[in-house]
Amino acid sequence: MILTGIQVKTGFFPLSWFLYMCNPTVEINGEKNKVKWGTQFFPLAPGKYTVKIYFAYFTMPQCGANQVDIEVKDGKSIFVDYHMGGWMMSKGKIKVVE
């Protein structure tokens, strides 16, 4: 059985191990969800969503921020992959796998 919603996987460059102390925020249509690095599932009704992912790092409240617009269809699960590289001033890479 496939659940309807969004599965989000967050990760970072291995040498940036200190990011384990900075929990990412997954914002879905403005609703903030503080999560741990790894994979989370957000059950959602079918519809259009904006997914924004970032984390707080020292004086930057939205470090690595990037977002993607998606459409969740009934009975489908969308996979969103977010990866932060080694440069803290850059956007995190985000992609959607349907």
N, CA, C and O atoms as a GROMACS GRO file, in nm:
protein
  392
    1MET      N    1   0.084  -0.118   0.000
    1MET     CA    2   0.000   0.000   0.000
    1MET      C    3   0.089   0.125   0.000
    1MET      O    4   0.177   0.138   0.085
    2ILE      N    5   0.068   0.214  -0.093
    2ILE     CA    6   0.143   0.338  -0.100
    2ILE      C    7   0.061   0.449  -0.033
    2ILE      O    8  -0.056   0.469  -0.064
    3LEU      N    9   0.125   0.519   0.059
    3LEU     CA   10   0.060   0.630   0.126
    3LEU      C   11   0.070   0.755   0.041
    3LEU      O   12   0.167   0.773  -0.033
    4THR      N   13  -0.030   0.841   0.052
    4THR     CA   14  -0.029   0.968  -0.019
    4THR      C   15   0.046   1.070   0.064
    4THR      O   16   0.014   1.093   0.181
    5GLY      N   17   0.149   1.133   0.003
    5GLY     CA   18   0.225   1.233   0.074
    5GLY      C   19   0.362   1.255   0.016
    5GLY      O   20   0.387   1.226  -0.101
    6ILE      N   21   0.452   1.306   0.100
    6ILE     CA   22   0.587   1.340   0.057
    6ILE      C   23   0.687   1.271   0.149
    6ILE      O   24   0.678   1.282   0.272
    7GLN      N   25   0.781   1.201   0.089
    7GLN     CA   26   0.892   1.143   0.164
    7GLN      C   27   1.013   1.230   0.138
    7GLN      O   28   1.052   1.252   0.023
    8VAL      N   29   1.074   1.281   0.245
    8VAL     CA   30   1.186   1.374   0.235
    8VAL      C   31   1.311   1.309   0.294
    8VAL      O   32   1.310   1.260   0.407
    9LYS      N   33   1.418   1.309   0.215
    9LYS     CA   34   1.546   1.260   0.264
    9LYS      C   35   1.643   1.378   0.268
    9LYS      O   36   1.664   1.445   0.167
   10THR      N   37   1.703   1.402   0.384
   10THR     CA   38   1.799   1.511   0.399
   10THR      C   39   1.936   1.451   0.433
   10THR      O   40   1.946   1.354   0.508
   11GLY      N   41   2.039   1.511   0.375
   11GLY     CA   42   2.174   1.464   0.401
   11GLY      C   43   2.274   1.576   0.377
   11GLY      O   44   2.238   1.686   0.334
   12PHE      N   45   2.401   1.548   0.407
   12PHE     CA   46   2.505   1.650   0.388
   12PHE      C   47   2.638   1.584   0.357
   12PHE      O   48   2.656   1.464   0.376
   13PHE      N   49   2.731   1.666   0.309
   13PHE     CA   50   2.867   1.623   0.275
   13PHE      C   51   2.931   1.561   0.400
   13PHE      O   52   2.930   1.623   0.506
   14PRO      N   53   2.986   1.439   0.390
   14PRO     CA   54   3.036   1.368   0.508
   14PRO      C   55   3.138   1.445   0.594
   14PRO      O   56   3.138   1.429   0.716
   15LEU      N   57   3.222   1.527   0.533
   15LEU     CA   58   3.320   1.602   0.613
   15LEU      C   59   3.256   1.718   0.690
   15LEU      O   60   3.322   1.783   0.771
   16SER      N   61   3.130   1.744   0.665
   16SER     CA   62   3.056   1.848   0.739
   16SER      C   63   2.982   1.783   0.856
   16SER      O   64   2.865   1.815   0.881
   17TRP      N   65   3.047   1.693   0.928
   17TRP     CA   66   2.986   1.616   1.036
   17TRP      C   67   2.924   1.704   1.145
   17TRP      O   68   2.832   1.661   1.214
   18PHE      N   69   2.973   1.826   1.160
   18PHE     CA   70   2.920   1.918   1.261
   18PHE      C   71   2.774   1.954   1.235
   18PHE      O   72   2.706   2.006   1.323
   19LEU      N   73   2.725   1.927   1.112
   19LEU     CA   74   2.585   1.957   1.082
   19LEU      C   75   2.488   1.864   1.156
   19LEU      O   76   2.368   1.891   1.162
   20TYR      N   77   2.540   1.754   1.213
   20TYR     CA   78   2.455   1.669   1.297
   20TYR      C   79   2.393   1.749   1.410
   20TYR      O   80   2.287   1.712   1.461
   21MET      N   81   2.458   1.858   1.451
   21MET     CA   82   2.408   1.941   1.559
   21MET      C   83   2.309   2.047   1.511
   21MET      O   84   2.251   2.119   1.592
   22CYS      N   85   2.288   2.057   1.380
   22CYS     CA   86   2.197   2.155   1.321
   22CYS      C   87   2.082   2.081   1.254
   22CYS      O   88   2.093   2.037   1.140
   23ASN      N   89   1.972   2.067   1.324
   23ASN     CA   90   1.858   1.995   1.266
   23ASN      C   91   1.795   2.074   1.153
   23ASN      O   92   1.775   2.195   1.165
   24PRO      N   93   1.764   2.007   1.041
   24PRO     CA   94   1.701   2.077   0.930
   24PRO      C   95   1.553   2.106   0.958
   24PRO      O   96   1.489   2.041   1.041
   25THR      N   97   1.502   2.204   0.886
   25THR     CA   98   1.360   2.236   0.889
   25THR      C   99   1.303   2.206   0.752
   25THR      O  100   1.356   2.251   0.650
   26VAL      N  101   1.194   2.130   0.749
   26VAL     CA  102   1.122   2.103   0.625
   26VAL      C  103   0.993   2.184   0.633
   26VAL      O  104   0.906   2.157   0.715
   27GLU      N  105   0.984   2.282   0.546
   27GLU     CA  106   0.868   2.372   0.544
   27GLU      C  107   0.778   2.331   0.427
   27GLU      O  108   0.821   2.332   0.312
   28ILE      N  109   0.654   2.295   0.458
   28ILE     CA  110   0.559   2.254   0.355
   28ILE      C  111   0.444   2.354   0.354
   28ILE      O  112   0.365   2.361   0.448
   29ASN      N  113   0.436   2.431   0.246
   29ASN     CA  114   0.337   2.539   0.235
   29ASN      C  115   0.338   2.628   0.359
   29ASN      O  116   0.233   2.667   0.410
   30GLY      N  117   0.459   2.661   0.406
   30GLY     CA  118   0.473   2.753   0.518
   30GLY      C  119   0.469   2.688   0.655
   30GLY      O  120   0.503   2.754   0.754
   31GLU      N  121   0.430   2.562   0.665
   31GLU     CA  122   0.425   2.493   0.794
   31GLU      C  123   0.562   2.433   0.822
   31GLU      O  124   0.610   2.348   0.748
   32LYS      N  125   0.624   2.478   0.931
   32LYS     CA  126   0.760   2.437   0.964
   32LYS      C  127   0.761   2.306   1.044
   32LYS      O  128   0.687   2.289   1.140
   33ASN      N  129   0.847   2.214   1.000
   33ASN     CA  130   0.865   2.086   1.066
   33ASN      C  131   1.013   2.067   1.095
   33ASN      O  132   1.092   2.045   1.003
   34LYS      N  133   1.052   2.075   1.222
   34LYS     CA  134   1.191   2.054   1.262
   34LYS      C  135   1.213   1.903   1.267
   34LYS      O  136   1.141   1.832   1.338
   35VAL      N  137   1.312   1.853   1.191
   35VAL     CA  138   1.335   1.709   1.180
   35VAL      C  139   1.482   1.678   1.206
   35VAL      O  140   1.564   1.769   1.220
   36LYS      N  141   1.515   1.551   1.211
   36LYS     CA  142   1.654   1.506   1.218
   36LYS      C  143   1.700   1.479   1.076
   36LYS      O  144   1.617   1.458   0.987
   37TRP      N  145   1.832   1.478   1.052
   37TRP     CA  146   1.884   1.441   0.922
   37TRP      C  147   1.845   1.296   0.894
   37TRP      O  148   1.850   1.212   0.984
   38GLY      N  149   1.806   1.268   0.772
   38GLY     CA  150   1.763   1.133   0.736
   38GLY      C  151   1.634   1.139   0.656
   38GLY      O  152   1.611   1.234   0.582
   39THR      N  153   1.552   1.037   0.670
   39THR     CA  154   1.429   1.026   0.589
   39THR      C  155   1.306   1.037   0.678
   39THR      O  156   1.296   0.972   0.782
   40GLN      N  157   1.213   1.122   0.635
   40GLN     CA  158   1.085   1.140   0.704
   40GLN      C  159   0.972   1.134   0.601
   40GLN      O  160   0.991   1.168   0.484
   41PHE      N  161   0.855   1.090   0.646
   41PHE     CA  162   0.738   1.089   0.559
   41PHE      C  163   0.635   1.186   0.615
   41PHE      O  164   0.607   1.187   0.735
   42PHE      N  165   0.578   1.266   0.526
   42PHE     CA  166   0.473   1.361   0.563
   42PHE      C  167   0.346   1.322   0.489
   42PHE      O  168   0.337   1.343   0.368
   43PRO      N  169   0.247   1.264   0.559
   43PRO     CA  170   0.121   1.230   0.492
   43PRO      C  171   0.045   1.358   0.457
   43PRO      O  172   0.023   1.444   0.542
   44LEU      N  173   0.006   1.370   0.331
   44LEU     CA  174  -0.062   1.490   0.284
   44LEU      C  175  -0.176   1.453   0.191
   44LEU      O  176  -0.172   1.348   0.126
   45ALA      N  177  -0.275   1.538   0.184
   45ALA     CA  178  -0.384   1.520   0.089
   45ALA      C  179  -0.332   1.554  -0.051
   45ALA      O  180  -0.233   1.627  -0.064
   46PRO      N  181  -0.396   1.502  -0.154
   46PRO     CA  182  -0.356   1.541  -0.290
   46PRO      C  183  -0.364   1.692  -0.308
   46PRO      O  184  -0.454   1.756  -0.254
   47GLY      N  185  -0.270   1.747  -0.382
   47GLY     CA  186  -0.269   1.891  -0.406
   47GLY      C  187  -0.130   1.941  -0.439
   47GLY      O  188  -0.036   1.863  -0.452
   48LYS      N  189  -0.119   2.074  -0.452
   48LYS     CA  190   0.009   2.138  -0.485
   48LYS      C  191   0.074   2.188  -0.358
   48LYS      O  192   0.008   2.244  -0.270
   49TYR      N  193   0.205   2.167  -0.349
   49TYR     CA  194   0.280   2.204  -0.230
   49TYR      C  195   0.414   2.267  -0.269
   49TYR      O  196   0.473   2.234  -0.372
   50THR      N  197   0.460   2.358  -0.183
   50THR     CA  198   0.595   2.411  -0.193
   50THR      C  199   0.672   2.354  -0.075
   50THR      O  200   0.633   2.373   0.041
   51VAL      N  201   0.781   2.284  -0.105
   51VAL     CA  202   0.865   2.224  -0.002
   51VAL      C  203   0.995   2.303   0.004
   51VAL      O  204   1.067   2.313  -0.095
   52LYS      N  205   1.024   2.359   0.121
   52LYS     CA  206   1.146   2.437   0.141
   52LYS      C  207   1.224   2.370   0.254
   52LYS      O  208   1.168   2.336   0.359
   53ILE      N  209   1.355   2.352   0.233
   53ILE     CA  210   1.438   2.286   0.333
   53ILE      C  211   1.559   2.375   0.364
   53ILE      O  212   1.621   2.431   0.273
   54TYR      N  213   1.592   2.386   0.492
   54TYR     CA  214   1.704   2.468   0.538
   54TYR      C  215   1.740   2.429   0.680
   54TYR      O  216   1.672   2.346   0.741
   55PHE      N  217   1.844   2.488   0.733
   55PHE     CA  218   1.883   2.466   0.872
   55PHE      C  219   1.947   2.594   0.926
   55PHE      O  220   2.001   2.674   0.850
   56ALA      N  221   1.941   2.612   1.057
   56ALA     CA  222   2.003   2.728   1.120
   56ALA      C  223   2.150   2.696   1.144
   56ALA      O  224   2.184   2.589   1.194
   57TYR      N  225   2.236   2.790   1.109
   57TYR     CA  226   2.380   2.772   1.126
   57TYR      C  227   2.440   2.905   1.171
   57TYR      O  228   2.446   3.000   1.094
   58PHE      N  229   2.484   2.911   1.295
   58PHE     CA  230   2.536   3.033   1.356
   58PHE      C  231   2.438   3.148   1.336
   58PHE      O  232   2.327   3.142   1.388
   59THR      N  233   2.475   3.254   1.262
   59THR     CA  234   2.388   3.370   1.247
   59THR      C  235   2.296   3.360   1.125
   59THR      O  236   2.223   3.455   1.096
   60MET      N  237   2.298   3.248   1.054
   60MET     CA  238   2.214   3.230   0.935
   60MET      C  239   2.094   3.141   0.970
   60MET      O  240   2.110   3.020   0.984
   61PRO      N  241   1.975   3.200   0.983
   61PRO     CA  242   1.859   3.120   1.022
   61PRO      C  243   1.810   3.025   0.912
   61PRO      O  244   1.743   2.926   0.941
   62GLN      N  245   1.844   3.054   0.785
   62GLN     CA  246   1.800   2.967   0.676
   62GLN      C  247   1.919   2.931   0.587
   62GLN      O  248   1.919   2.959   0.467
   63CYS      N  249   2.019   2.869   0.646
   63CYS     CA  250   2.138   2.828   0.572
   63CYS      C  251   2.103   2.714   0.476
   63CYS      O  252   2.027   2.624   0.512
   64GLY      N  253   2.158   2.718   0.356
   64GLY     CA  254   2.136   2.612   0.258
   64GLY      C  255   1.995   2.605   0.202
   64GLY      O  256   1.957   2.505   0.142
   65ALA      N  257   1.918   2.710   0.221
   65ALA     CA  258   1.776   2.708   0.182
   65ALA      C  259   1.758   2.683   0.032
   65ALA      O  260   1.827   2.741  -0.052
   66ASN      N  261   1.666   2.595   0.002
   66ASN     CA  262   1.625   2.569  -0.135
   66ASN      C  263   1.484   2.514  -0.130
   66ASN      O  264   1.441   2.458  -0.028
   67GLN      N  265   1.411   2.530  -0.239
   67GLN     CA  266   1.273   2.484  -0.239
   67GLN      C  267   1.234   2.429  -0.375
   67GLN      O  268   1.300   2.453  -0.476
   68VAL      N  269   1.125   2.354  -0.374
   68VAL     CA  270   1.074   2.294  -0.497
   68VAL      C  271   0.920   2.290  -0.486
   68VAL      O  272   0.865   2.269  -0.378
   69ASP      N  273   0.854   2.311  -0.599
   69ASP     CA  274   0.709   2.300  -0.606
   69ASP      C  275   0.674   2.161  -0.659
   69ASP      O  276   0.732   2.115  -0.757
   70ILE      N  277   0.579   2.095  -0.592
   70ILE     CA  278   0.540   1.961  -0.634
   70ILE      C  279   0.389   1.947  -0.633
   70ILE      O  280   0.318   2.028  -0.574
   71GLU      N  281   0.342   1.843  -0.699
   71GLU     CA  282   0.200   1.810  -0.695
   71GLU      C  283   0.186   1.666  -0.650
   71GLU      O  284   0.240   1.574  -0.713
   72VAL      N  285   0.114   1.647  -0.541
   72VAL     CA  286   0.088   1.514  -0.488
   72VAL      C  287  -0.044   1.465  -0.545
   72VAL      O  288  -0.147   1.533  -0.536
   73LYS      N  289  -0.039   1.348  -0.605
   73LYS     CA  290  -0.160   1.289  -0.663
   73LYS      C  291  -0.214   1.182  -0.570
   73LYS      O  292  -0.139   1.122  -0.493
   74ASP      N  293  -0.343   1.156  -0.578
   74ASP     CA  294  -0.410   1.059  -0.491
   74ASP      C  295  -0.344   0.922  -0.503
   74ASP      O  296  -0.324   0.870  -0.613
   75GLY      N  297  -0.310   0.864  -0.389
   75GLY     CA  298  -0.249   0.732  -0.386
   75GLY      C  299  -0.103   0.729  -0.426
   75GLY      O  300  -0.046   0.621  -0.445
   76LYS      N  301  -0.040   0.844  -0.437
   76LYS     CA  302   0.101   0.853  -0.478
   76LYS      C  303   0.185   0.914  -0.367
   76LYS      O  304   0.136   0.992  -0.285
   77SER      N  305   0.310   0.876  -0.366
   77SER     CA  306   0.407   0.932  -0.274
   77SER      C  307   0.519   0.995  -0.356
   77SER      O  308   0.574   0.931  -0.446
   78ILE      N  309   0.553   1.118  -0.326
   78ILE     CA  310   0.659   1.190  -0.396
   78ILE      C  311   0.784   1.186  -0.307
   78ILE      O  312   0.776   1.207  -0.186
   79PHE      N  313   0.899   1.160  -0.368
   79PHE     CA  314   1.026   1.154  -0.296
   79PHE      C  315   1.105   1.281  -0.325
   79PHE      O  316   1.133   1.313  -0.441
   80VAL      N  317   1.142   1.353  -0.219
   80VAL     CA  318   1.221   1.475  -0.231
   80VAL      C  319   1.356   1.449  -0.165
   80VAL      O  320   1.362   1.409  -0.048
   81ASP      N  321   1.465   1.471  -0.238
   81ASP     CA  322   1.600   1.448  -0.188
   81ASP      C  323   1.671   1.583  -0.175
   81ASP      O  324   1.683   1.658  -0.272
   82TYR      N  325   1.719   1.613  -0.054
   82TYR     CA  326   1.791   1.736  -0.025
   82TYR      C  327   1.930   1.699   0.024
   82TYR      O  328   1.945   1.615   0.112
   83HIS      N  329   2.032   1.764  -0.033
   83HIS     CA  330   2.169   1.736   0.008
   83HIS      C  331   2.246   1.868   0.019
   83HIS      O  332   2.249   1.948  -0.074
   84MET      N  333   2.308   1.888   0.134
   84MET     CA  334   2.388   2.008   0.156
   84MET      C  335   2.534   1.974   0.130
   84MET      O  336   2.587   1.878   0.186
   85GLY      N  337   2.599   2.052   0.045
   85GLY     CA  338   2.740   2.032   0.014
   85GLY      C  339   2.829   2.085   0.125
   85GLY      O  340   2.782   2.112   0.235
   86GLY      N  341   2.956   2.100   0.097
   86GLY     CA  342   3.052   2.143   0.196
   86GLY      C  343   3.063   2.293   0.215
   86GLY      O  344   3.125   2.338   0.311
   87TRP      N  345   3.005   2.373   0.126
   87TRP     CA  346   3.013   2.519   0.133
   87TRP      C  347   2.885   2.574   0.194
   87TRP      O  348   2.779   2.565   0.132
   88MET      N  349   2.893   2.630   0.313
   88MET     CA  350   2.775   2.674   0.387
   88MET      C  351   2.702   2.792   0.323
   88MET      O  352   2.585   2.816   0.354
   89MET      N  353   2.768   2.864   0.236
   89MET     CA  354   2.705   2.981   0.174
   89MET      C  355   2.625   2.944   0.048
   89MET      O  356   2.562   3.031  -0.012
   90SER      N  357   2.627   2.818   0.010
   90SER     CA  358   2.555   2.778  -0.111
   90SER      C  359   2.418   2.722  -0.077
   90SER      O  360   2.388   2.691   0.038
   91LYS      N  361   2.334   2.710  -0.179
   91LYS     CA  362   2.204   2.647  -0.164
   91LYS      C  363   2.225   2.497  -0.156
   91LYS      O  364   2.317   2.442  -0.217
   92GLY      N  365   2.139   2.432  -0.082
   92GLY     CA  366   2.140   2.286  -0.083
   92GLY      C  367   2.082   2.238  -0.216
   92GLY      O  368   2.001   2.308  -0.277
   93LYS      N  369   2.122   2.120  -0.259
   93LYS     CA  370   2.068   2.063  -0.383
   93LYS      C  371   1.940   1.988  -0.348
   93LYS      O  372   1.934   1.910  -0.253
   94ILE      N  373   1.837   2.016  -0.427
   94ILE     CA  374   1.708   1.953  -0.403
   94ILE      C  375   1.656   1.897  -0.534
   94ILE      O  376   1.661   1.963  -0.638
   95LYS      N  377   1.604   1.773  -0.529
   95LYS     CA  378   1.547   1.714  -0.650
   95LYS      C  379   1.428   1.629  -0.613
   95LYS      O  380   1.415   1.582  -0.500
   96VAL      N  381   1.340   1.611  -0.710
   96VAL     CA  382   1.218   1.533  -0.690
   96VAL      C  383   1.225   1.407  -0.774
   96VAL      O  384   1.260   1.411  -0.892
   97VAL      N  385   1.192   1.296  -0.711
   97VAL     CA  386   1.185   1.168  -0.781
   97VAL      C  387   1.041   1.118  -0.766
   97VAL      O  388   0.994   1.096  -0.654
   98GLU      N  389   0.973   1.101  -0.876
   98GLU     CA  390   0.832   1.056  -0.867
   98GLU      C  391   0.821   0.908  -0.888
   98GLU      O  392   0.711   0.854  -0.883
   0.00000   0.00000   0.00000
